[in-house]
C-alpha cells in the first residue's frame, strides 16, 4: 500500500558516535523523501563528527575515524539537511526517542532553529512493537519477507523502514493511511520536548518529569523557584529541552502584559 500524503514525508536514519542524545554526534545521515505524487528523493552523507568515534560504535556501523576524516562536519551540512526536511513530516525506526532528538540537537548546535511545529512524526518501531515486538531486521522479514542486508548502514535502514511502514498499512486494517493518525498511534507519551523532561499532564499542562519537581507544573516551579530555569540552562540538558523551557518562560512573561 502506498502512503496517502498531503505533504512530503522524510524517512531518515542516523549512525552516530553513541546513544547519548545530548552529547553524541552524527557520523552518517540518510534521508529518503517521499512526495505526495509518489516521487522520491534520497541523499546520504558521511559526517565528520569532530570528535573521536568510539570503537564500540564503529563495531556497530563500521564507520571509522579515518573514513570520515575528510568529510564535511554537520554544521557544514546543516543547511542542506534542513532544506530537505523543512517542509516534511518525519519518520524513522525508534526515531521519536533517538533520531529526531539527536538530529534536533545537531541542528540547534549549527544555529538552525529546528522544531516540530506544524509537522508530525511517525515511529515505525512503535507500530511494530505494539503489533509484533521485533527488531528492524525481524520486522523486514516479518512484513516484507526480505532479509536486511547491510544492517546499520543508514541508507539500508532508511529504505527498510519505508518498506515496513507500507507493509504495516497493508497488514493492519485498523491502521489509517494518514500521517497525523499514524503519528498519534506511534506517540508513546505526551512529551513537550524530545527527551521527555517536560511532558503534558491529563489537563494538557506542562509538568516536569524528573528530579525534585517531578510531576509539578512548570509554570508553578518557574514562579516559586526562578533559579531553576537558570540551573537547567547551564546544566547538561539537551538544547531542545532548554529551547522548550525558554519558550514556556517567554509565554509566561508575555501573558503578564
N, C-alpha and C positions, 0 to 999 in steps of 0.2 A: 504493500500500500504506500503510495506516495504521500508526502506531507501536504496538508492543506495550510497554506501560508498566506497571511495578509501582509507580511513584511519578510525580509530576509532573515534567515537564522544561521548562526555560525556555530558549527561543531568545532571544538578545539581541544587540544591536549598539550600538556606541558611535561617536559622532562627537566628535572631540577637537581640542585645540589643536595637536597634533603626535603624533609616534610614539615619544617617549621615555617609557617606562613609568613611570620613577621621578619624572619632572618634569612631564609634561604633564597636562592636566585634561580632564574630560568637558564637552562643551557640549550633547550630546543623548544620551539613552539610551532605547532602545525594548526592551520585553520582551514576548514572546509566550509565555504559559504554557499548556501542553497537559496536561490531566489524564488519568488512566487511563481514565476513562469517555468520553473524546472531547471533553469541554467545553474551551473556550478562554477565556482572559482576556488582554487586551493593554493595555498602558499605554505612553505615550511622554511623556517630559519634556524640555523645554528646560532647560538648566542654565547659570547664571551661573558661569563658571569662576573668577571673582575675579582673573583675570589677562587681559591683552590677547590676543585671538585673532590670530595672525599672518595676514598677507594670503595666504600660500601655503596655509594651512589653510582659510580662507574660500573660496579658489578651488576647493577640492575639494568641500566640503559646503554652501557657500552660507550659512553661519551667520555673521553679523557681530556685532561687539561691541554694536551698537545693538539687535539682535534679542533679545539675552539680558540686556540691562542691568537689566530689571525682573523677571527670572526668579529663582526660588529658587536658592541655592547647593547644591552636592551635600551638604554637611553638613546642610542643612535637609531634603533629600530622602532621606537615607541610611536612615532607619528604614523608609520606605515601600518603597524598593528592596529592602532586606534582607528585609522581611516577605514580599515576593513571591517571593524566590528561596530562602529558608532551608530549605524542605522539598523542594527540587527538585534534579535533576541539571541541568547546564548544557550548552548547545550554541550554536555560532555558526560564523562563517566566519573562519578564522585566529584563532579565539578562544583557543586554547591558548597561542599565542605573544604575543597582544596584548590582546584584550578582557578575558579573565579576569585576567591580571596587572595591567592598569591599573585594572580595577574593584576588585580587592583593595586596591590602593594607596589609592584614594579612600575605600573603606570604613574602612580602618585609620586614615587621616587623620581620619575622622569618628568615631573611637573605637568602631567596630563591629568586633568580633573575628571577622572572616571567615576561614574556611579551607575546604579541600576534603575534610575528613574526612567519611566516610560518604556521599559523593556521587561521581559520575563526570562527566567532561566528554567531549563529542563534538565534534570539529572537522570540519565538513563539507568544508572546504577540503582537508584531508588525504586524505579519501576521494577527492575529485575529482582531486587531484594524483597520487595513487597509481594512479588508474584512467585519467585522461584528460589531465592537465596543462592547465588552462584558468583563466580569471578567473571571478569571480562572474557577470558578465553572460553570458559564454560558457557557463557551467555551466547557467544557467537556460534558455538557448536550446537547449543540447545535450540536457538531460534532460527539459525540460518544453515545449520548442518555444514559449517565451514570450520576449518582449523585456522587459528590466528598465527600467521607467520610473522616473524619479526616483532614479537610482543615487546612492549616498552620502546618501540620506535614511535615517535609522536604521530607520524603520518599514518602508520598502520593502525594504531589505536583509534585515531580520529575516524578513519574510514570504517572501522569495525563498529564504532559507536553509532554512526549514522545508519548503517545497515541494520543494527539491532533495533533501533527505535522504529524503523519502518516495519520490521518483522513483529515487534511487540504490538503495533497497531493492528496488524493482520490477525494476530493470535487472540487478543483480548477485546471482545466486543464492547466491554464496558469502558474501555479507554476511548475518550473522544479525540478525534483528529483535529485538535485545536490547541495552539501553543499556550494560551492562557490556562486552559483546563489542565493540560499536562503539567504546567508549572505548579499549579495548585496541588496536583496529585503527588508531585515529587518534592514538595516542600516538607521538610522534616519538622521544623519548628518555626515559630514566628519571630525570627531574628531580625533586628533592625540593622545591625552591622553583620558582615560576613562571618566573623569569628564567633559570634554568639555571646559576646559580653553584654550586649544590650538587646533585650527582647521585648515583645508586647505581652501584656497580661490579658486576661479574658475580656477586659474592658477596652482593649486597644491602646493602653497607656504604656509608655516606655518604662522598663524596670531594669535594674542591674541584675545580672545572673551570677555574680561571683563576689567573693570577699565579704567584708563585714556588712556591706549594704545589699547583700543578695536578697532579691525579692522586693526591694524598696523602689519607690517611684524615683526616676532620675530627676524630675523637677524638684521633688522634696529634698533629695540629697544635695542638689546644687544650691538650694536655699539655705539648708541647715549647715552645710559644710562647704563653703565656696572653694576652699583649698583642695578639695577632692578632684575638682576639674584640673587644676594645675598639676596635681600628682600624676593623674592619668596621662596628661600631655607630655610629661617629662619621663614617664616610665616606659618600659619595653612593651607597649601595646601596639597592635597593627595600626598603620597610618589611617586605614579606612575607619577603624573604631574611633580614632581621635577626630576624624573628619565628621562622623555622625554626631559625636558628643558636642562638637563645636556648633553644629547646626542646631541642635536642641537648645544650647545656651543662647545662641543668637535669636532663636524664635522666642525664648522667654523674654529677652531684652526688648524685642520688637513689640511683644504683646503688652508690655508695661506702658507703652506710649500710645 
